[in-house]
Amino acid sequence: MKLDEYVGRIVRLRKHAFKDVARFDLERGVSVQNRFLVAKVSAGKRELICYGENLRVTISARDVVLV
């Protein structure tokens, strides 16, 4: 799948990637669900910019799974 085809879709992060995100949020006292909307593709870096609840994540395309 081309990276542009991820834009507008809901994804979840692979387990190891989500652990890193969730650990950061637990330190802030915030709980986060593993569902993100892909908003944009970072040009040239093969990364997706995703939003979930009150969180923005830039993640490698290989670390996401379509829901």
Phi, psi and omega in degrees: 000135176289148182299324180299335180286348176282334184300129180089358181258156176270133179229166169235155181273148174296157189308312183294322179289320181293325178302318179297316179294314182294323180297317178298318181287327177296325177296329178273356180080024182244139176260140182230143177266155182271061176217123184226147175262126178280119184258332188198155173254128178286117185299127175080344184260352183057040177240151179253139175258117188237151177237137176215125183049250181247035189227140174243130183231134171252120190222150176294145180298332181285350180261012179239156177229132177294142179267000000 
